[in-house]
Amino acid sequence: MIYKVSYVVLDGTLPGGIKNETERPQIGNRVRIGKHVFEIVDVQEVMPPRGDFLYLHATIEPVADPAPQESTS
């Protein structure tokens, strides 16, 4: 399955984008668009799947510190 994802920045200060993804985006995941890193805050289906494609809309917000999160256990 290919996920065609429309990424929209929550506060509108940065441009989003459209990307093809091989894994379904999930809330809390991080995505790099250009030189910026964002965290996904919402994901919704735009329309039913068509063939091997699923169309999604993801709302994202900029990440202040793009370093990977480490487990604290």
PDB file of N, CA, C and O in Angstrom:
ATOM      1  N   MET A   1       0.852  -1.176   0.000  1.00  0.00           N
ATOM      2  CA  MET A   1       0.000   0.000   0.000  1.00  0.00           C
ATOM      3  C   MET A   1       0.896   1.236   0.000  1.00  0.00           C
ATOM      4  O   MET A   1       1.878   1.296   0.740  1.00  0.00           O
ATOM      5  N   ILE A   2       0.564   2.197  -0.810  1.00  0.00           N
ATOM      6  CA  ILE A   2       1.240   3.497  -0.837  1.00  0.00           C
ATOM      7  C   ILE A   2       0.284   4.511  -0.213  1.00  0.00           C
ATOM      8  O   ILE A   2      -0.888   4.582  -0.583  1.00  0.00           O
ATOM      9  N   TYR A   3       0.796   5.291   0.735  1.00  0.00           N
ATOM     10  CA  TYR A   3       0.007   6.329   1.392  1.00  0.00           C
ATOM     11  C   TYR A   3       0.404   7.674   0.801  1.00  0.00           C
ATOM     12  O   TYR A   3       1.544   8.114   0.950  1.00  0.00           O
ATOM     13  N   LYS A   4      -0.534   8.320   0.134  1.00  0.00           N
ATOM     14  CA  LYS A   4      -0.316   9.671  -0.388  1.00  0.00           C
ATOM     15  C   LYS A   4      -0.788  10.618   0.700  1.00  0.00           C
ATOM     16  O   LYS A   4      -1.982  10.706   0.987  1.00  0.00           O
ATOM     17  N   VAL A   5       0.169  11.335   1.311  1.00  0.00           N
ATOM     18  CA  VAL A   5      -0.126  12.111   2.506  1.00  0.00           C
ATOM     19  C   VAL A   5       0.059  13.602   2.223  1.00  0.00           C
ATOM     20  O   VAL A   5       1.110  14.043   1.758  1.00  0.00           O
ATOM     21  N   SER A   6      -0.988  14.354   2.518  1.00  0.00           N
ATOM     22  CA  SER A   6      -0.940  15.799   2.463  1.00  0.00           C
ATOM     23  C   SER A   6      -0.625  16.283   3.863  1.00  0.00           C
ATOM     24  O   SER A   6      -1.432  16.116   4.777  1.00  0.00           O
ATOM     25  N   TYR A   7       0.562  16.892   4.041  1.00  0.00           N
ATOM     26  CA  TYR A   7       0.985  17.397   5.345  1.00  0.00           C
ATOM     27  C   TYR A   7       0.711  18.894   5.405  1.00  0.00           C
ATOM     28  O   TYR A   7       1.142  19.645   4.530  1.00  0.00           O
ATOM     29  N   VAL A   8      -0.008  19.329   6.440  1.00  0.00           N
ATOM     30  CA  VAL A   8      -0.327  20.742   6.631  1.00  0.00           C
ATOM     31  C   VAL A   8       0.158  21.170   8.017  1.00  0.00           C
ATOM     32  O   VAL A   8      -0.174  20.545   9.024  1.00  0.00           O
ATOM     33  N   VAL A   9       0.957  22.258   8.051  1.00  0.00           N
ATOM     34  CA  VAL A   9       1.514  22.753   9.313  1.00  0.00           C
ATOM     35  C   VAL A   9       0.427  23.465  10.099  1.00  0.00           C
ATOM     36  O   VAL A   9      -0.266  24.335   9.571  1.00  0.00           O
ATOM     37  N   LEU A  10       0.283  23.094  11.358  1.00  0.00           N
ATOM     38  CA  LEU A  10      -0.790  23.569  12.230  1.00  0.00           C
ATOM     39  C   LEU A  10      -0.892  25.088  12.294  1.00  0.00           C
ATOM     40  O   LEU A  10      -1.988  25.631  12.148  1.00  0.00           O
ATOM     41  N   ASP A  11       0.220  25.787  12.508  1.00  0.00           N
ATOM     42  CA  ASP A  11       0.142  27.243  12.650  1.00  0.00           C
ATOM     43  C   ASP A  11       0.333  27.994  11.338  1.00  0.00           C
ATOM     44  O   ASP A  11       0.234  29.221  11.316  1.00  0.00           O
ATOM     45  N   GLY A  12       0.603  27.292  10.254  1.00  0.00           N
ATOM     46  CA  GLY A  12       0.729  27.916   8.941  1.00  0.00           C
ATOM     47  C   GLY A  12       2.002  28.711   8.725  1.00  0.00           C
ATOM     48  O   GLY A  12       2.125  29.397   7.710  1.00  0.00           O
ATOM     49  N   THR A  13       2.960  28.642   9.652  1.00  0.00           N
ATOM     50  CA  THR A  13       4.191  29.421   9.510  1.00  0.00           C
ATOM     51  C   THR A  13       5.170  28.816   8.514  1.00  0.00           C
ATOM     52  O   THR A  13       6.032  29.521   7.988  1.00  0.00           O
ATOM     53  N   LEU A  14       5.050  27.533   8.251  1.00  0.00           N
ATOM     54  CA  LEU A  14       5.932  26.854   7.302  1.00  0.00           C
ATOM     55  C   LEU A  14       5.085  26.109   6.280  1.00  0.00           C
ATOM     56  O   LEU A  14       3.965  25.691   6.574  1.00  0.00           O
ATOM     57  N   PRO A  15       5.628  25.946   5.081  1.00  0.00           N
ATOM     58  CA  PRO A  15       4.872  25.179   4.088  1.00  0.00           C
ATOM     59  C   PRO A  15       4.875  23.692   4.444  1.00  0.00           C
ATOM     60  O   PRO A  15       5.842  23.180   5.009  1.00  0.00           O
ATOM     61  N   GLY A  16       3.817  23.030   4.118  1.00  0.00           N
ATOM     62  CA  GLY A  16       3.737  21.583   4.296  1.00  0.00           C
ATOM     63  C   GLY A  16       4.215  20.914   3.029  1.00  0.00           C
ATOM     64  O   GLY A  16       5.183  21.356   2.411  1.00  0.00           O
ATOM     65  N   GLY A  17       3.541  19.855   2.643  1.00  0.00           N
ATOM     66  CA  GLY A  17       3.916  19.162   1.424  1.00  0.00           C
ATOM     67  C   GLY A  17       3.065  17.936   1.213  1.00  0.00           C
ATOM     68  O   GLY A  17       2.224  17.586   2.041  1.00  0.00           O
ATOM     69  N   ILE A  18       3.298  17.293   0.096  1.00  0.00           N
ATOM     70  CA  ILE A  18       2.637  16.025  -0.223  1.00  0.00           C
ATOM     71  C   ILE A  18       3.732  15.006  -0.458  1.00  0.00           C
ATOM     72  O   ILE A  18       4.643  15.230  -1.254  1.00  0.00           O
ATOM     73  N   LYS A  19       3.636  13.874   0.243  1.00  0.00           N
ATOM     74  CA  LYS A  19       4.649  12.833   0.130  1.00  0.00           C
ATOM     75  C   LYS A  19       3.990  11.475  -0.025  1.00  0.00           C
ATOM     76  O   LYS A  19       2.897  11.240   0.491  1.00  0.00           O
ATOM     77  N   ASN A  20       4.657  10.590  -0.734  1.00  0.00           N
ATOM     78  CA  ASN A  20       4.268   9.191  -0.781  1.00  0.00           C
ATOM     79  C   ASN A  20       5.000   8.483   0.346  1.00  0.00           C
ATOM     80  O   ASN A  20       6.218   8.612   0.474  1.00  0.00           O
ATOM     81  N   GLU A  21       4.273   7.740   1.159  1.00  0.00           N
ATOM     82  CA  GLU A  21       4.855   7.017   2.288  1.00  0.00           C
ATOM     83  C   GLU A  21       4.556   5.529   2.133  1.00  0.00           C
ATOM     84  O   GLU A  21       3.516   5.156   1.590  1.00  0.00           O
ATOM     85  N   THR A  22       5.465   4.679   2.609  1.00  0.00           N
ATOM     86  CA  THR A  22       5.232   3.237   2.561  1.00  0.00           C
ATOM     87  C   THR A  22       4.616   2.717   3.847  1.00  0.00           C
ATOM     88  O   THR A  22       4.117   1.593   3.887  1.00  0.00           O
ATOM     89  N   GLU A  23       4.647   3.535   4.909  1.00  0.00           N
ATOM     90  CA  GLU A  23       4.001   3.187   6.178  1.00  0.00           C
ATOM     91  C   GLU A  23       2.976   4.259   6.511  1.00  0.00           C
ATOM     92  O   GLU A  23       3.185   5.442   6.241  1.00  0.00           O
ATOM     93  N   ARG A  24       1.859   3.829   7.105  1.00  0.00           N
ATOM     94  CA  ARG A  24       0.811   4.781   7.458  1.00  0.00           C
ATOM     95  C   ARG A  24       1.291   5.709   8.576  1.00  0.00           C
ATOM     96  O   ARG A  24       1.757   5.232   9.611  1.00  0.00           O
ATOM     97  N   PRO A  25       1.185   7.022   8.384  1.00  0.00           N
ATOM     98  CA  PRO A  25       1.578   7.962   9.434  1.00  0.00           C
ATOM     99  C   PRO A  25       0.687   7.800  10.668  1.00  0.00           C
ATOM    100  O   PRO A  25      -0.513   7.553  10.552  1.00  0.00           O
ATOM    101  N   GLN A  26       1.289   7.943  11.841  1.00  0.00           N
ATOM    102  CA  GLN A  26       0.575   7.822  13.100  1.00  0.00           C
ATOM    103  C   GLN A  26       0.814   9.075  13.935  1.00  0.00           C
ATOM    104  O   GLN A  26       1.859   9.714  13.817  1.00  0.00           O
ATOM    105  N   ILE A  27      -0.148   9.423  14.773  1.00  0.00           N
ATOM    106  CA  ILE A  27       0.011  10.551  15.687  1.00  0.00           C
ATOM    107  C   ILE A  27       1.250  10.305  16.549  1.00  0.00           C
ATOM    108  O   ILE A  27       1.441   9.214  17.085  1.00  0.00           O
ATOM    109  N   GLY A  28       2.084  11.335  16.672  1.00  0.00           N
ATOM    110  CA  GLY A  28       3.314  11.229  17.448  1.00  0.00           C
ATOM    111  C   GLY A  28       4.540  10.918  16.616  1.00  0.00           C
ATOM    112  O   GLY A  28       5.662  11.159  17.062  1.00  0.00           O
ATOM    113  N   ASN A  29       4.349  10.379  15.393  1.00  0.00           N
ATOM    114  CA  ASN A  29       5.483  10.142  14.500  1.00  0.00           C
ATOM    115  C   ASN A  29       6.094  11.468  14.092  1.00  0.00           C
ATOM    116  O   ASN A  29       5.441  12.511  14.137  1.00  0.00           O
ATOM    117  N   ARG A  30       7.343  11.413  13.698  1.00  0.00           N
ATOM    118  CA  ARG A  30       8.012  12.606  13.172  1.00  0.00           C
ATOM    119  C   ARG A  30       8.264  12.415  11.682  1.00  0.00           C
ATOM    120  O   ARG A  30       8.496  11.303  11.206  1.00  0.00           O
ATOM    121  N   VAL A  31       8.211  13.528  10.963  1.00  0.00           N
ATOM    122  CA  VAL A  31       8.418  13.500   9.513  1.00  0.00           C
ATOM    123  C   VAL A  31       9.300  14.683   9.143  1.00  0.00           C
ATOM    124  O   VAL A  31       9.161  15.775   9.694  1.00  0.00           O
ATOM    125  N   ARG A  32      10.206  14.452   8.203  1.00  0.00           N
ATOM    126  CA  ARG A  32      11.059  15.526   7.706  1.00  0.00           C
ATOM    127  C   ARG A  32      10.505  15.989   6.365  1.00  0.00           C
ATOM    128  O   ARG A  32      10.287  15.192   5.452  1.00  0.00           O
ATOM    129  N   ILE A  33      10.282  17.303   6.270  1.00  0.00           N
ATOM    130  CA  ILE A  33       9.859  17.920   5.015  1.00  0.00           C
ATOM    131  C   ILE A  33      10.872  19.027   4.744  1.00  0.00           C
ATOM    132  O   ILE A  33      10.934  20.019   5.470  1.00  0.00           O
ATOM    133  N   GLY A  34      11.653  18.844   3.704  1.00  0.00           N
ATOM    134  CA  GLY A  34      12.739  19.779   3.448  1.00  0.00           C
ATOM    135  C   GLY A  34      13.744  19.687   4.572  1.00  0.00           C
ATOM    136  O   GLY A  34      14.167  18.592   4.942  1.00  0.00           O
ATOM    137  N   LYS A  35      14.135  20.842   5.128  1.00  0.00           N
ATOM    138  CA  LYS A  35      15.110  20.838   6.227  1.00  0.00           C
ATOM    139  C   LYS A  35      14.455  20.857   7.600  1.00  0.00           C
ATOM    140  O   LYS A  35      15.151  20.931   8.612  1.00  0.00           O
ATOM    141  N   HIS A  36      13.119  20.792   7.654  1.00  0.00           N
ATOM    142  CA  HIS A  36      12.384  20.893   8.913  1.00  0.00           C
ATOM    143  C   HIS A  36      11.859  19.530   9.365  1.00  0.00           C
ATOM    144  O   HIS A  36      11.528  18.668   8.551  1.00  0.00           O
ATOM    145  N   VAL A  37      11.794  19.364  10.695  1.00  0.00           N
ATOM    146  CA  VAL A  37      11.232  18.148  11.296  1.00  0.00           C
ATOM    147  C   VAL A  37       9.936  18.534  11.995  1.00  0.00           C
ATOM    148  O   VAL A  37       9.867  19.541  12.700  1.00  0.00           O
ATOM    149  N   PHE A  38       8.905  17.709  11.785  1.00  0.00           N
ATOM    150  CA  PHE A  38       7.581  17.971  12.339  1.00  0.00           C
ATOM    151  C   PHE A  38       7.090  16.744  13.088  1.00  0.00           C
ATOM    152  O   PHE A  38       7.535  15.625  12.834  1.00  0.00           O
ATOM    153  N   GLU A  39       6.161  16.969  14.021  1.00  0.00           N
ATOM    154  CA  GLU A  39       5.478  15.874  14.704  1.00  0.00           C
ATOM    155  C   GLU A  39       4.030  15.848  14.229  1.00  0.00           C
ATOM    156  O   GLU A  39       3.386  16.890  14.106  1.00  0.00           O
ATOM    157  N   ILE A  40       3.531  14.654  13.967  1.00  0.00           N
ATOM    158  CA  ILE A  40       2.159  14.489  13.491  1.00  0.00           C
ATOM    159  C   ILE A  40       1.208  14.590  14.675  1.00  0.00           C
ATOM    160  O   ILE A  40       1.376  13.890  15.674  1.00  0.00           O
ATOM    161  N   VAL A  41       0.197  15.473  14.562  1.00  0.00           N
ATOM    162  CA  VAL A  41      -0.769  15.647  15.646  1.00  0.00           C
ATOM    163  C   VAL A  41      -2.162  15.127  15.282  1.00  0.00           C
ATOM    164  O   VAL A  41      -3.004  14.963  16.164  1.00  0.00           O
ATOM    165  N   ASP A  42      -2.414  14.867  13.999  1.00  0.00           N
ATOM    166  CA  ASP A  42      -3.714  14.349  13.573  1.00  0.00           C
ATOM    167  C   ASP A  42      -3.572  13.722  12.197  1.00  0.00           C
ATOM    168  O   ASP A  42      -2.819  14.222  11.361  1.00  0.00           O
ATOM    169  N   VAL A  43      -4.292  12.627  11.954  1.00  0.00           N
ATOM    170  CA  VAL A  43      -4.302  11.960  10.649  1.00  0.00           C
ATOM    171  C   VAL A  43      -5.736  11.585  10.314  1.00  0.00           C
ATOM    172  O   VAL A  43      -6.447  11.013  11.140  1.00  0.00           O
ATOM    173  N   GLN A  44      -6.160  11.914   9.087  1.00  0.00           N
ATOM    174  CA  GLN A  44      -7.515  11.566   8.645  1.00  0.00           C
ATOM    175  C   GLN A  44      -7.473  11.065   7.207  1.00  0.00           C
ATOM    176  O   GLN A  44      -6.668  11.519   6.395  1.00  0.00           O
ATOM    177  N   GLU A  45      -8.363  10.117   6.913  1.00  0.00           N
ATOM    178  CA  GLU A  45      -8.503   9.655   5.531  1.00  0.00           C
ATOM    179  C   GLU A  45      -9.240  10.712   4.731  1.00  0.00           C
ATOM    180  O   GLU A  45     -10.225  11.286   5.196  1.00  0.00           O
ATOM    181  N   VAL A  46      -8.753  10.964   3.520  1.00  0.00           N
ATOM    182  CA  VAL A  46      -9.380  11.948   2.650  1.00  0.00           C
ATOM    183  C   VAL A  46     -10.487  11.293   1.822  1.00  0.00           C
ATOM    184  O   VAL A  46     -11.555  11.871   1.619  1.00  0.00           O
ATOM    185  N   MET A  47     -10.211  10.078   1.350  1.00  0.00           N
ATOM    186  CA  MET A  47     -11.187   9.315   0.570  1.00  0.00           C
ATOM    187  C   MET A  47     -10.872   7.833   0.723  1.00  0.00           C
ATOM    188  O   MET A  47      -9.796   7.473   1.201  1.00  0.00           O
ATOM    189  N   PRO A  48     -11.794   6.979   0.323  1.00  0.00           N
ATOM    190  CA  PRO A  48     -11.536   5.534   0.423  1.00  0.00           C
ATOM    191  C   PRO A  48     -10.336   5.137  -0.436  1.00  0.00           C
ATOM    192  O   PRO A  48     -10.002   5.833  -1.394  1.00  0.00           O
ATOM    193  N   PRO A  49      -9.686   4.017  -0.096  1.00  0.00           N
ATOM    194  CA  PRO A  49      -8.538   3.559  -0.894  1.00  0.00           C
ATOM    195  C   PRO A  49      -8.921   3.344  -2.353  1.00  0.00           C
ATOM    196  O   PRO A  49     -10.050   2.963  -2.663  1.00  0.00           O
ATOM    197  N   ARG A  50      -7.972   3.592  -3.236  1.00  0.00           N
ATOM    198  CA  ARG A  50      -8.139   3.340  -4.677  1.00  0.00           C
ATOM    199  C   ARG A  50      -6.964   2.498  -5.128  1.00  0.00           C
ATOM    200  O   ARG A  50      -5.831   2.975  -5.182  1.00  0.00           O
ATOM    201  N   GLY A  51      -7.235   1.257  -5.450  1.00  0.00           N
ATOM    202  CA  GLY A  51      -6.157   0.357  -5.845  1.00  0.00           C
ATOM    203  C   GLY A  51      -5.171   0.202  -4.696  1.00  0.00           C
ATOM    204  O   GLY A  51      -5.546  -0.174  -3.585  1.00  0.00           O
ATOM    205  N   ASP A  52      -3.900   0.498  -4.981  1.00  0.00           N
ATOM    206  CA  ASP A  52      -2.852   0.381  -3.969  1.00  0.00           C
ATOM    207  C   ASP A  52      -2.575   1.691  -3.242  1.00  0.00           C
ATOM    208  O   ASP A  52      -1.571   1.805  -2.539  1.00  0.00           O
ATOM    209  N   PHE A  53      -3.455   2.686  -3.402  1.00  0.00           N
ATOM    210  CA  PHE A  53      -3.229   4.004  -2.813  1.00  0.00           C
ATOM    211  C   PHE A  53      -4.296   4.346  -1.777  1.00  0.00           C
ATOM    212  O   PHE A  53      -5.483   4.087  -1.973  1.00  0.00           O
ATOM    213  N   LEU A  54      -3.838   4.939  -0.660  1.00  0.00           N
ATOM    214  CA  LEU A  54      -4.737   5.471   0.350  1.00  0.00           C
ATOM    215  C   LEU A  54      -4.352   6.935   0.545  1.00  0.00           C
ATOM    216  O   LEU A  54      -3.184   7.251   0.771  1.00  0.00           O
ATOM    217  N   TYR A  55      -5.329   7.817   0.458  1.00  0.00           N
ATOM    218  CA  TYR A  55      -5.091   9.257   0.534  1.00  0.00           C
ATOM    219  C   TYR A  55      -5.379   9.745   1.948  1.00  0.00           C
ATOM    220  O   TYR A  55      -6.472   9.545   2.478  1.00  0.00           O
ATOM    221  N   LEU A  56      -4.375  10.392   2.552  1.00  0.00           N
ATOM    222  CA  LEU A  56      -4.487  10.851   3.935  1.00  0.00           C
ATOM    223  C   LEU A  56      -4.148  12.336   4.048  1.00  0.00           C
ATOM    224  O   LEU A  56      -3.418  12.892   3.227  1.00  0.00           O
ATOM    225  N   HIS A  57      -4.696  12.956   5.081  1.00  0.00           N
ATOM    226  CA  HIS A  57      -4.357  14.332   5.451  1.00  0.00           C
ATOM    227  C   HIS A  57      -3.759  14.256   6.845  1.00  0.00           C
ATOM    228  O   HIS A  57      -4.354  13.671   7.750  1.00  0.00           O
ATOM    229  N   ALA A  58      -2.571  14.853   7.022  1.00  0.00           N
ATOM    230  CA  ALA A  58      -1.924  14.856   8.337  1.00  0.00           C
ATOM    231  C   ALA A  58      -1.645  16.292   8.752  1.00  0.00           C
ATOM    232  O   ALA A  58      -1.066  17.070   7.993  1.00  0.00           O
ATOM    233  N   THR A  59      -2.061  16.630   9.961  1.00  0.00           N
ATOM    234  CA  THR A  59      -1.749  17.931  10.541  1.00  0.00           C
ATOM    235  C   THR A  59      -0.469  17.755  11.348  1.00  0.00           C
ATOM    236  O   THR A  59      -0.344  16.816  12.134  1.00  0.00           O
ATOM    237  N   ILE A  60       0.483  18.668  11.147  1.00  0.00           N
ATOM    238  CA  ILE A  60       1.790  18.553  11.787  1.00  0.00           C
ATOM    239  C   ILE A  60       2.162  19.858  12.480  1.00  0.00           C
ATOM    240  O   ILE A  60       1.621  20.918  12.169  1.00  0.00           O
ATOM    241  N   GLU A  61       3.098  19.762  13.427  1.00  0.00           N
ATOM    242  CA  GLU A  61       3.626  20.962  14.071  1.00  0.00           C
ATOM    243  C   GLU A  61       5.144  20.846  14.136  1.00  0.00           C
ATOM    244  O   GLU A  61       5.680  19.748  14.283  1.00  0.00           O
ATOM    245  N   PRO A  62       5.840  21.985  14.026  1.00  0.00           N
ATOM    246  CA  PRO A  62       7.306  21.952  14.058  1.00  0.00           C
ATOM    247  C   PRO A  62       7.828  21.389  15.376  1.00  0.00           C
ATOM    248  O   PRO A  62       7.233  21.587  16.434  1.00  0.00           O
ATOM    249  N   VAL A  63       8.949  20.685  15.288  1.00  0.00           N
ATOM    250  CA  VAL A  63       9.625  20.146  16.467  1.00  0.00           C
ATOM    251  C   VAL A  63      10.777  21.083  16.788  1.00  0.00           C
ATOM    252  O   VAL A  63      11.618  21.357  15.932  1.00  0.00           O
ATOM    253  N   ALA A  64      10.817  21.575  18.021  1.00  0.00           N
ATOM    254  CA  ALA A  64      11.867  22.517  18.429  1.00  0.00           C
ATOM    255  C   ALA A  64      13.238  21.849  18.426  1.00  0.00           C
ATOM    256  O   ALA A  64      14.212  22.435  17.954  1.00  0.00           O
ATOM    257  N   ASP A  65      13.321  20.635  18.946  1.00  0.00           N
ATOM    258  CA  ASP A  65      14.581  19.898  18.988  1.00  0.00           C
ATOM    259  C   ASP A  65      14.404  18.626  18.167  1.00  0.00           C
ATOM    260  O   ASP A  65      13.771  17.678  18.632  1.00  0.00           O
ATOM    261  N   PRO A  66      14.955  18.590  16.944  1.00  0.00           N
ATOM    262  CA  PRO A  66      14.730  17.430  16.076  1.00  0.00           C
ATOM    263  C   PRO A  66      15.492  16.178  16.465  1.00  0.00           C
ATOM    264  O   PRO A  66      15.434  15.187  15.738  1.00  0.00           O
ATOM    265  N   ALA A  67      16.207  16.183  17.587  1.00  0.00           N
ATOM    266  CA  ALA A  67      16.935  14.978  18.021  1.00  0.00           C
ATOM    267  C   ALA A  67      15.945  13.859  18.313  1.00  0.00           C
ATOM    268  O   ALA A  67      14.854  14.112  18.825  1.00  0.00           O
ATOM    269  N   PRO A  68      16.317  12.629  17.991  1.00  0.00           N
ATOM    270  CA  PRO A  68      15.408  11.501  18.268  1.00  0.00           C
ATOM    271  C   PRO A  68      15.096  11.394  19.758  1.00  0.00           C
ATOM    272  O   PRO A  68      15.937  11.683  20.609  1.00  0.00           O
ATOM    273  N   GLN A  69      13.876  10.977  20.050  1.00  0.00           N
ATOM    274  CA  GLN A  69      13.479  10.804  21.442  1.00  0.00           C
ATOM    275  C   GLN A  69      14.095   9.527  21.968  1.00  0.00           C
ATOM    276  O   GLN A  69      14.114   8.510  21.274  1.00  0.00           O
ATOM    277  N   GLU A  70      14.600   9.573  23.195  1.00  0.00           N
ATOM    278  CA  GLU A  70      15.192   8.397  23.815  1.00  0.00           C
ATOM    279  C   GLU A  70      14.268   7.849  24.886  1.00  0.00           C
ATOM    280  O   GLU A  70      13.559   8.600  25.556  1.00  0.00           O
ATOM    281  N   SER A  71      14.283   6.534  25.041  1.00  0.00           N
ATOM    282  CA  SER A  71      13.480   5.905  26.073  1.00  0.00           C
ATOM    283  C   SER A  71      14.102   6.197  27.441  1.00  0.00           C
ATOM    284  O   SER A  71      15.323   6.191  27.596  1.00  0.00           O
ATOM    285  N   THR A  72      13.241   6.453  28.427  1.00  0.00           N
ATOM    286  CA  THR A  72      13.737   6.747  29.768  1.00  0.00           C
ATOM    287  C   THR A  72      13.594   5.577  30.724  1.00  0.00           C
ATOM    288  O   THR A  72      13.582   5.768  31.940  1.00  0.00           O
ATOM    289  N   SER A  73      13.486   4.356  30.183  1.00  0.00           N
ATOM    290  CA  SER A  73      13.322   3.200  31.071  1.00  0.00           C
ATOM    291  C   SER A  73      14.639   2.584  31.432  1.00  0.00           C
ATOM    292  O   SER A  73      14.679   1.602  32.173  1.00  0.00           O
TER     293      SER A  73
END
